[in-house]
Amino acid sequence: MKYIRNTILSLSFLAMFSSCEKDLEPYDSPICRLNFIYLDYTGNPMTSDRVNDATRHSSYSFIMASVTANEELKSDTVWFDVSTMGFLSDIDRPIRLEQVTTGDNDAIPGVHYVAFDDPSFISKCFVPANQNQTRVPVVVLRDASLQDNDVNLTFRLSENEYFKSGYDGLTERTLQITDRLSMPSNWPVSIFGTYGQKKHELMIEWTNQAWDESYIREILNGDTGYISYLQEFFRQKLEEENAARIEAGLGKYTEANGTEVSF
């Protein structure tokens, strides 16, 4: 009887499975969507439930970029990863970006960045044929005003004839543009302490590295022994520099608010 009962149960599950299988329809929606790809501080893609305003925010500093490039940049391109949802296409598909006005030191097109409707920008903003991932450019411009005030460029993936909007919360980015030092979004407080512009300036000067988001991500993904070395290097270097400054009657390094620089 046990064998018969188990057989009946097995047949019942098989029938249920077959019924479910018949209910499945092939994916045939013509709608394609776009989402930004958001990375955590180690460079790994984040799921939508982990994305927040902080992860949507990134920064670009002409000062830091010029250190990396070893030249005085007048313009530069910041790239943002984008992925598609839906079928691939055998043609290049244009992507449309749109600025979102926030009232919070909004970047001015043609002054702080190349406008999203500029032909030179449009020609670079597309998903290549037979691909489901690409990078979209934001061309930033080194206007003199950036030496005194940072600006914010909030922008989103806008609908066009090829793409609809993707998941809520995954279609918008904010880029802070400056010609001053600014805190990278992945600044490792647990390693180098609270961020400060003077501290950042000294780190750049002492290592000849930009210490921007990209370089910090590289450090965090590297050897933990090297991180420990950097911690000790900065502590010792600061101690030596401060001793020399005190002897010269200059006082220790401080931030603009008078707080002593420390690592």
Secondary structure by P-SEA (a helix, b strand, c coil): caaaaaaaaaaaaaaaaaaaaaacccccccccbbbbbbbccccccccccccccccccccccaaaaaaaacccccbbbbbbbbbbccccccbbbbbbbbbbbcccccccccccccccccaaaaaacccccccccbbbbbbbbbccccccbbbbbbbccccccccccccccccbbbbbbcccccccccccccccccccaaaaaaaaaaccccccaaaaaaaaaccaaaaaaaaaaaaaaaaaaaaaaaaaccccccccccccccc
